[in-house]
Amino acid sequence: MTSQSHEALKRHLEEHIGFLKSSVELYDKGTTAEAKRLAVSIRVLVHDTQASKSLLGLLGIKGRQFVDTASERPRSVTTSYAGLVGMLLTAGASEYVPHLDSVAPKLVSFEKWWARPVIIDFKQREITRKRLILAVANQDGGAHVDPELDDIYADLSQSNSMSRMYSSGASWQPLVDVEHASVRQVAHEMLRTLDPAYTPLLPQQRSGVVIGGFELGFSADKTPAAGGKIGPNAPCPCGSGKKYKKCHGAA
Protein backbone atom coordinates (compact mmCIF):
# COMPACT_ATOMS: atom_id res chain seq x y z
CA MET A 1 0.00 0.00 0.00
CA THR A 2 1.28 3.49 -0.87
CA SER A 3 0.46 6.44 1.37
CA GLN A 4 -1.06 9.46 -0.29
CA SER A 5 1.07 12.58 -0.07
CA HIS A 6 -0.06 15.73 1.69
CA GLU A 7 -0.31 17.41 -1.72
CA ALA A 8 -2.58 14.63 -2.99
CA LEU A 9 -4.81 14.96 0.07
CA LYS A 10 -5.04 18.72 -0.44
CA ARG A 11 -6.04 18.08 -4.04
CA HIS A 12 -8.82 15.78 -2.83
CA LEU A 13 -9.98 18.53 -0.48
CA GLU A 14 -10.09 21.08 -3.30
CA GLU A 15 -12.04 18.61 -5.43
CA HIS A 16 -14.66 17.98 -2.74
CA ILE A 17 -15.06 21.69 -2.07
CA GLY A 18 -15.67 22.00 -5.82
CA PHE A 19 -18.20 19.15 -5.69
CA LEU A 20 -20.06 20.93 -2.88
CA LYS A 21 -20.15 24.22 -4.79
CA SER A 22 -21.38 22.54 -7.98
CA SER A 23 -24.08 20.58 -6.21
CA VAL A 24 -25.42 23.48 -4.13
CA GLU A 25 -25.74 25.52 -7.32
CA LEU A 26 -27.72 22.73 -8.97
CA TYR A 27 -29.82 22.24 -5.83
CA ASP A 28 -30.69 25.94 -5.78
CA LYS A 29 -31.78 25.72 -9.42
CA GLY A 30 -34.33 23.07 -8.47
CA THR A 31 -32.49 19.73 -8.56
CA THR A 32 -33.07 18.85 -4.91
CA ALA A 33 -31.74 15.31 -5.47
CA GLU A 34 -28.27 16.92 -5.45
CA ALA A 35 -28.61 16.68 -1.66
CA LYS A 36 -27.54 13.05 -2.07
CA ARG A 37 -24.25 14.04 -3.71
CA LEU A 38 -23.76 16.68 -1.04
CA ALA A 39 -24.20 14.08 1.69
CA VAL A 40 -21.55 11.83 0.10
CA SER A 41 -18.95 14.61 -0.03
CA ILE A 42 -19.72 15.68 3.53
CA ARG A 43 -19.29 12.09 4.67
CA VAL A 44 -15.93 11.84 2.88
CA LEU A 45 -14.78 15.07 4.47
CA VAL A 46 -15.68 14.45 8.11
CA HIS A 47 -16.84 10.92 8.95
CA ASP A 48 -14.34 8.58 10.61
CA THR A 49 -14.89 4.83 11.02
CA GLN A 50 -12.75 1.95 12.27
CA ALA A 51 -11.92 1.11 8.66
CA SER A 52 -11.41 4.57 7.19
CA LYS A 53 -10.43 8.08 8.16
CA SER A 54 -12.05 11.31 7.06
CA LEU A 55 -10.27 13.60 4.62
CA LEU A 56 -10.14 16.41 7.17
CA GLY A 57 -8.75 13.95 9.69
CA LEU A 58 -6.04 12.83 7.28
CA LEU A 59 -5.10 16.46 6.70
CA GLY A 60 -5.05 17.16 10.44
CA ILE A 61 -7.59 19.99 10.22
CA LYS A 62 -10.66 18.39 11.74
CA GLY A 63 -9.91 20.17 15.00
CA ARG A 64 -10.84 23.57 13.56
CA GLN A 65 -14.03 25.35 14.56
CA PHE A 66 -17.09 24.54 12.45
CA VAL A 67 -19.76 27.01 11.36
CA ASP A 68 -23.10 26.23 13.05
CA THR A 69 -26.17 27.99 11.61
CA ALA A 70 -28.89 26.01 13.38
CA SER A 71 -31.54 28.18 14.99
CA GLU A 72 -32.10 27.65 18.69
CA ARG A 73 -34.99 25.47 19.75
CA PRO A 74 -36.93 26.85 22.73
CA ARG A 75 -37.05 24.22 25.44
CA SER A 76 -40.77 24.80 26.03
CA VAL A 77 -41.76 23.89 22.49
CA THR A 78 -43.08 20.35 22.04
CA THR A 79 -43.89 20.50 18.33
CA SER A 80 -41.47 19.63 15.54
CA TYR A 81 -38.24 21.53 14.98
CA ALA A 82 -36.14 22.03 11.86
CA GLY A 83 -33.14 24.08 12.87
CA LEU A 84 -31.43 24.45 9.49
CA VAL A 85 -34.38 25.44 7.33
CA GLY A 86 -37.47 27.60 7.17
CA MET A 87 -40.90 27.09 5.61
CA LEU A 88 -41.59 29.13 2.49
CA LEU A 89 -45.35 29.67 2.45
CA THR A 90 -46.70 30.74 -0.93
CA ALA A 91 -49.96 30.97 -2.81
CA GLY A 92 -49.05 27.65 -4.46
CA ALA A 93 -46.97 24.71 -3.24
CA SER A 94 -44.95 25.54 -0.13
CA GLU A 95 -41.52 24.13 0.62
CA TYR A 96 -38.62 23.93 3.02
CA VAL A 97 -35.77 26.33 2.23
CA PRO A 98 -32.25 26.39 3.74
CA HIS A 99 -31.35 29.29 6.01
CA LEU A 100 -28.10 30.05 4.17
CA ASP A 101 -26.78 33.22 5.91
CA SER A 102 -30.07 34.42 7.39
CA VAL A 103 -29.22 33.00 10.84
CA ALA A 104 -26.23 34.37 12.72
CA PRO A 105 -23.54 31.63 12.76
CA LYS A 106 -21.68 30.28 15.76
CA LEU A 107 -18.31 28.56 15.82
CA VAL A 108 -18.28 25.20 17.62
CA SER A 109 -16.09 22.12 17.82
CA PHE A 110 -16.60 19.39 15.24
CA GLU A 111 -17.88 16.98 17.91
CA LYS A 112 -20.58 19.43 19.02
CA TRP A 113 -21.49 20.33 15.45
CA TRP A 114 -21.73 16.69 14.23
CA ALA A 115 -23.72 15.47 17.23
CA ARG A 116 -26.16 18.38 17.56
CA PRO A 117 -29.84 17.57 16.81
CA VAL A 118 -30.92 19.70 13.86
CA ILE A 119 -34.29 18.02 13.26
CA ILE A 120 -36.77 16.87 15.91
CA ASP A 121 -39.95 15.31 14.62
CA PHE A 122 -43.41 15.61 16.15
CA LYS A 123 -42.77 12.55 18.34
CA GLN A 124 -39.69 14.35 19.72
CA ARG A 125 -37.25 11.98 18.02
CA GLU A 126 -33.94 13.65 17.27
CA ILE A 127 -31.85 13.60 14.10
CA THR A 128 -28.33 14.95 14.34
CA ARG A 129 -26.23 16.11 11.41
CA LYS A 130 -24.38 12.80 11.65
CA ARG A 131 -27.55 10.71 11.52
CA LEU A 132 -28.95 12.77 8.65
CA ILE A 133 -25.83 12.76 6.48
CA LEU A 134 -25.11 9.06 6.97
CA ALA A 135 -28.72 8.06 6.26
CA VAL A 136 -28.77 10.01 2.99
CA ALA A 137 -25.26 8.96 1.93
CA ASN A 138 -25.21 5.33 3.10
CA GLN A 139 -28.83 4.23 2.76
CA ASP A 140 -30.98 6.53 0.67
CA GLY A 141 -29.18 6.80 -2.66
CA GLY A 142 -26.09 8.88 -2.00
CA ALA A 143 -23.37 6.23 -2.29
CA HIS A 144 -25.63 3.25 -1.53
CA VAL A 145 -29.28 2.27 -1.70
CA ASP A 146 -30.02 -0.05 1.20
CA PRO A 147 -33.11 -2.28 1.30
CA GLU A 148 -33.91 -0.85 4.73
CA LEU A 149 -33.73 2.66 6.15
CA ASP A 150 -33.10 4.01 9.61
CA ASP A 151 -36.63 4.01 11.11
CA ILE A 152 -36.62 7.63 12.25
CA TYR A 153 -35.18 8.85 8.95
CA ALA A 154 -37.72 6.72 7.05
CA ASP A 155 -40.61 8.33 8.93
CA LEU A 156 -39.10 11.75 8.30
CA SER A 157 -38.56 11.29 4.56
CA GLN A 158 -41.59 9.15 3.73
CA SER A 159 -44.33 9.76 6.31
CA ASN A 160 -44.15 13.49 7.18
CA SER A 161 -43.22 12.80 10.79
CA MET A 162 -42.71 16.57 11.16
CA SER A 163 -46.53 16.81 10.98
CA ARG A 164 -46.49 20.00 8.91
CA MET A 165 -49.01 20.94 6.24
CA TYR A 166 -49.69 23.78 3.83
CA SER A 167 -52.90 25.08 2.32
CA SER A 168 -53.53 24.25 -1.32
CA GLY A 169 -56.87 25.68 -2.34
CA ALA A 170 -59.57 24.00 -0.30
CA SER A 171 -57.29 21.18 0.90
CA TRP A 172 -54.16 20.70 3.00
CA GLN A 173 -51.05 18.98 1.72
CA PRO A 174 -48.06 17.56 3.65
CA LEU A 175 -44.92 19.70 3.62
CA VAL A 176 -42.09 17.34 2.68
CA ASP A 177 -38.38 17.16 1.88
CA VAL A 178 -37.05 18.65 5.11
CA GLU A 179 -34.18 16.14 4.94
CA HIS A 180 -32.83 17.38 1.59
CA ALA A 181 -33.17 21.07 2.46
CA SER A 182 -31.33 20.37 5.73
CA VAL A 183 -28.49 18.58 3.91
CA ARG A 184 -28.26 21.62 1.62
CA GLN A 185 -27.75 23.84 4.67
CA VAL A 186 -25.15 21.48 6.16
CA ALA A 187 -23.25 21.83 2.88
CA HIS A 188 -23.45 25.60 3.26
CA GLU A 189 -21.94 25.28 6.74
CA MET A 190 -19.17 23.07 5.38
CA LEU A 191 -18.30 25.58 2.67
CA ARG A 192 -18.29 28.41 5.20
CA THR A 193 -16.00 26.33 7.42
CA LEU A 194 -13.54 25.27 4.73
CA ASP A 195 -13.57 28.36 2.51
CA PRO A 196 -14.14 31.59 4.50
CA ALA A 197 -14.15 33.56 1.23
CA TYR A 198 -17.05 31.50 -0.11
CA THR A 199 -19.92 33.67 -1.31
CA PRO A 200 -23.02 31.71 -2.28
CA LEU A 201 -25.09 32.66 -5.28
CA LEU A 202 -28.44 33.48 -3.75
CA PRO A 203 -31.10 31.26 -5.31
CA GLN A 204 -34.08 32.84 -7.02
CA GLN A 205 -36.79 32.39 -4.44
CA ARG A 206 -40.49 32.40 -5.15
CA SER A 207 -42.47 35.16 -3.50
CA GLY A 208 -43.91 34.20 -0.16
CA VAL A 209 -43.33 34.31 3.58
CA VAL A 210 -40.51 32.33 5.20
CA ILE A 211 -41.22 31.13 8.74
CA GLY A 212 -38.30 30.04 10.90
CA GLY A 213 -37.55 26.47 11.87
CA PHE A 214 -39.00 26.34 15.38
CA GLU A 215 -42.45 26.44 17.00
CA LEU A 216 -43.96 24.87 13.91
CA GLY A 217 -46.24 21.88 13.75
CA PHE A 218 -49.49 20.88 15.37
CA SER A 219 -50.91 18.02 17.33
CA ALA A 220 -52.04 14.93 15.49
CA ASP A 221 -55.67 15.38 16.51
CA LYS A 222 -55.71 18.80 14.82
CA THR A 223 -54.17 17.64 11.56
CA PRO A 224 -56.69 18.39 8.79
CA ALA A 225 -57.53 15.70 6.32
CA ALA A 226 -57.27 16.59 2.65
CA GLY A 227 -60.30 18.74 1.93
CA GLY A 228 -61.14 18.99 5.64
CA LYS A 229 -62.74 22.13 7.12
CA ILE A 230 -60.92 24.33 9.63
CA GLY A 231 -62.88 26.57 12.00
CA PRO A 232 -62.16 30.28 11.44
CA ASN A 233 -60.98 30.78 15.03
CA ALA A 234 -58.91 27.59 15.16
CA PRO A 235 -55.11 27.85 15.12
CA CYS A 236 -53.81 27.76 11.55
CA PRO A 237 -52.22 24.34 10.91
CA CYS A 238 -49.23 25.97 9.20
CA GLY A 239 -47.91 26.68 12.69
CA SER A 240 -47.82 30.49 12.42
CA GLY A 241 -49.65 30.89 15.74
CA LYS A 242 -52.40 32.95 14.06
CA LYS A 243 -56.07 32.10 13.84
CA TYR A 244 -56.97 30.33 10.62
CA LYS A 245 -59.13 33.26 9.47
CA LYS A 246 -56.16 35.62 9.90
CA CYS A 247 -53.69 33.36 8.09
CA HIS A 248 -54.34 30.71 5.41
CA GLY A 249 -58.11 31.10 5.80
CA ALA A 250 -58.03 34.79 4.94
CA ALA A 251 -60.18 35.69 1.97
C-alpha positions as CSV (number, residue, x, y, z in Angstrom):
1,M,0.0,0.0,0.0
2,T,1.3,3.5,-0.9
3,S,0.5,6.4,1.4
4,Q,-1.1,9.5,-0.3
5,S,1.1,12.6,-0.1
6,H,-0.1,15.7,1.7
7,E,-0.3,17.4,-1.7
8,A,-2.6,14.6,-3.0
9,L,-4.8,15.0,0.1
10,K,-5.0,18.7,-0.4
11,R,-6.0,18.1,-4.0
12,H,-8.8,15.8,-2.8
13,L,-10.0,18.5,-0.5
14,E,-10.1,21.1,-3.3
15,E,-12.0,18.6,-5.4
16,H,-14.7,18.0,-2.7
17,I,-15.1,21.7,-2.1
18,G,-15.7,22.0,-5.8
19,F,-18.2,19.1,-5.7
20,L,-20.1,20.9,-2.9
21,K,-20.1,24.2,-4.8
22,S,-21.4,22.5,-8.0
23,S,-24.1,20.6,-6.2
24,V,-25.4,23.5,-4.1
25,E,-25.7,25.5,-7.3
26,L,-27.7,22.7,-9.0
27,Y,-29.8,22.2,-5.8
28,D,-30.7,25.9,-5.8
29,K,-31.8,25.7,-9.4
30,G,-34.3,23.1,-8.5
31,T,-32.5,19.7,-8.6
32,T,-33.1,18.9,-4.9
33,A,-31.7,15.3,-5.5
34,E,-28.3,16.9,-5.4
35,A,-28.6,16.7,-1.7
36,K,-27.5,13.1,-2.1
37,R,-24.3,14.0,-3.7
38,L,-23.8,16.7,-1.0
39,A,-24.2,14.1,1.7
40,V,-21.5,11.8,0.1
41,S,-19.0,14.6,0.0
42,I,-19.7,15.7,3.5
43,R,-19.3,12.1,4.7
44,V,-15.9,11.8,2.9
45,L,-14.8,15.1,4.5
46,V,-15.7,14.5,8.1
47,H,-16.8,10.9,9.0
48,D,-14.3,8.6,10.6
49,T,-14.9,4.8,11.0
50,Q,-12.8,2.0,12.3
51,A,-11.9,1.1,8.7
52,S,-11.4,4.6,7.2
53,K,-10.4,8.1,8.2
54,S,-12.0,11.3,7.1
55,L,-10.3,13.6,4.6
56,L,-10.1,16.4,7.2
57,G,-8.7,13.9,9.7
58,L,-6.0,12.8,7.3
59,L,-5.1,16.5,6.7
60,G,-5.1,17.2,10.4
61,I,-7.6,20.0,10.2
62,K,-10.7,18.4,11.7
63,G,-9.9,20.2,15.0
64,R,-10.8,23.6,13.6
65,Q,-14.0,25.4,14.6
66,F,-17.1,24.5,12.5
67,V,-19.8,27.0,11.4
68,D,-23.1,26.2,13.0
69,T,-26.2,28.0,11.6
70,A,-28.9,26.0,13.4
71,S,-31.5,28.2,15.0
72,E,-32.1,27.7,18.7
73,R,-35.0,25.5,19.7
74,P,-36.9,26.8,22.7
75,R,-37.1,24.2,25.4
76,S,-40.8,24.8,26.0
77,V,-41.8,23.9,22.5
78,T,-43.1,20.4,22.0
79,T,-43.9,20.5,18.3
80,S,-41.5,19.6,15.5
81,Y,-38.2,21.5,15.0
82,A,-36.1,22.0,11.9
83,G,-33.1,24.1,12.9
84,L,-31.4,24.4,9.5
85,V,-34.4,25.4,7.3
86,G,-37.5,27.6,7.2
87,M,-40.9,27.1,5.6
88,L,-41.6,29.1,2.5
89,L,-45.4,29.7,2.4
90,T,-46.7,30.7,-0.9
91,A,-50.0,31.0,-2.8
92,G,-49.1,27.6,-4.5
93,A,-47.0,24.7,-3.2
94,S,-45.0,25.5,-0.1
95,E,-41.5,24.1,0.6
96,Y,-38.6,23.9,3.0
97,V,-35.8,26.3,2.2
98,P,-32.3,26.4,3.7
99,H,-31.4,29.3,6.0
100,L,-28.1,30.1,4.2
101,D,-26.8,33.2,5.9
102,S,-30.1,34.4,7.4
103,V,-29.2,33.0,10.8
104,A,-26.2,34.4,12.7
105,P,-23.5,31.6,12.8
106,K,-21.7,30.3,15.8
107,L,-18.3,28.6,15.8
108,V,-18.3,25.2,17.6
109,S,-16.1,22.1,17.8
110,F,-16.6,19.4,15.2
111,E,-17.9,17.0,17.9
112,K,-20.6,19.4,19.0
113,W,-21.5,20.3,15.4
114,W,-21.7,16.7,14.2
115,A,-23.7,15.5,17.2
116,R,-26.2,18.4,17.6
117,P,-29.8,17.6,16.8
118,V,-30.9,19.7,13.9
119,I,-34.3,18.0,13.3
120,I,-36.8,16.9,15.9
121,D,-40.0,15.3,14.6
122,F,-43.4,15.6,16.1
123,K,-42.8,12.6,18.3
124,Q,-39.7,14.4,19.7
125,R,-37.3,12.0,18.0
126,E,-33.9,13.7,17.3
127,I,-31.9,13.6,14.1
128,T,-28.3,14.9,14.3
129,R,-26.2,16.1,11.4
130,K,-24.4,12.8,11.6
131,R,-27.5,10.7,11.5
132,L,-29.0,12.8,8.7
133,I,-25.8,12.8,6.5
134,L,-25.1,9.1,7.0
135,A,-28.7,8.1,6.3
136,V,-28.8,10.0,3.0
137,A,-25.3,9.0,1.9
138,N,-25.2,5.3,3.1
139,Q,-28.8,4.2,2.8
140,D,-31.0,6.5,0.7
141,G,-29.2,6.8,-2.7
142,G,-26.1,8.9,-2.0
143,A,-23.4,6.2,-2.3
144,H,-25.6,3.3,-1.5
145,V,-29.3,2.3,-1.7
146,D,-30.0,-0.1,1.2
147,P,-33.1,-2.3,1.3
148,E,-33.9,-0.9,4.7
149,L,-33.7,2.7,6.1
150,D,-33.1,4.0,9.6
151,D,-36.6,4.0,11.1
152,I,-36.6,7.6,12.3
153,Y,-35.2,8.8,8.9
154,A,-37.7,6.7,7.0
155,D,-40.6,8.3,8.9
156,L,-39.1,11.8,8.3
157,S,-38.6,11.3,4.6
158,Q,-41.6,9.1,3.7
159,S,-44.3,9.8,6.3
160,N,-44.2,13.5,7.2
161,S,-43.2,12.8,10.8
162,M,-42.7,16.6,11.2
163,S,-46.5,16.8,11.0
164,R,-46.5,20.0,8.9
165,M,-49.0,20.9,6.2
166,Y,-49.7,23.8,3.8
167,S,-52.9,25.1,2.3
168,S,-53.5,24.3,-1.3
169,G,-56.9,25.7,-2.3
170,A,-59.6,24.0,-0.3
171,S,-57.3,21.2,0.9
172,W,-54.2,20.7,3.0
173,Q,-51.0,19.0,1.7
174,P,-48.1,17.6,3.6
175,L,-44.9,19.7,3.6
176,V,-42.1,17.3,2.7
177,D,-38.4,17.2,1.9
178,V,-37.0,18.7,5.1
179,E,-34.2,16.1,4.9
180,H,-32.8,17.4,1.6
181,A,-33.2,21.1,2.5
182,S,-31.3,20.4,5.7
183,V,-28.5,18.6,3.9
184,R,-28.3,21.6,1.6
185,Q,-27.8,23.8,4.7
186,V,-25.2,21.5,6.2
187,A,-23.3,21.8,2.9
188,H,-23.4,25.6,3.3
189,E,-21.9,25.3,6.7
190,M,-19.2,23.1,5.4
191,L,-18.3,25.6,2.7
192,R,-18.3,28.4,5.2
193,T,-16.0,26.3,7.4
194,L,-13.5,25.3,4.7
195,D,-13.6,28.4,2.5
196,P,-14.1,31.6,4.5
197,A,-14.1,33.6,1.2
198,Y,-17.0,31.5,-0.1
199,T,-19.9,33.7,-1.3
200,P,-23.0,31.7,-2.3
201,L,-25.1,32.7,-5.3
202,L,-28.4,33.5,-3.8
203,P,-31.1,31.3,-5.3
204,Q,-34.1,32.8,-7.0
205,Q,-36.8,32.4,-4.4
206,R,-40.5,32.4,-5.1
207,S,-42.5,35.2,-3.5
208,G,-43.9,34.2,-0.2
209,V,-43.3,34.3,3.6
210,V,-40.5,32.3,5.2
211,I,-41.2,31.1,8.7
212,G,-38.3,30.0,10.9
213,G,-37.5,26.5,11.9
214,F,-39.0,26.3,15.4
215,E,-42.4,26.4,17.0
216,L,-44.0,24.9,13.9
217,G,-46.2,21.9,13.8
218,F,-49.5,20.9,15.4
219,S,-50.9,18.0,17.3
220,A,-52.0,14.9,15.5
221,D,-55.7,15.4,16.5
222,K,-55.7,18.8,14.8
223,T,-54.2,17.6,11.6
224,P,-56.7,18.4,8.8
225,A,-57.5,15.7,6.3
226,A,-57.3,16.6,2.7
227,G,-60.3,18.7,1.9
228,G,-61.1,19.0,5.6
229,K,-62.7,22.1,7.1
230,I,-60.9,24.3,9.6
231,G,-62.9,26.6,12.0
232,P,-62.2,30.3,11.4
233,N,-61.0,30.8,15.0
234,A,-58.9,27.6,15.2
235,P,-55.1,27.9,15.1
236,C,-53.8,27.8,11.6
237,P,-52.2,24.3,10.9
238,C,-49.2,26.0,9.2
239,G,-47.9,26.7,12.7
240,S,-47.8,30.5,12.4
241,G,-49.7,30.9,15.7
242,K,-52.4,33.0,14.1
243,K,-56.1,32.1,13.8
244,Y,-57.0,30.3,10.6
245,K,-59.1,33.3,9.5
246,K,-56.2,35.6,9.9
247,C,-53.7,33.4,8.1
248,H,-54.3,30.7,5.4
249,G,-58.1,31.1,5.8
250,A,-58.0,34.8,4.9
251,A,-60.2,35.7,2.0
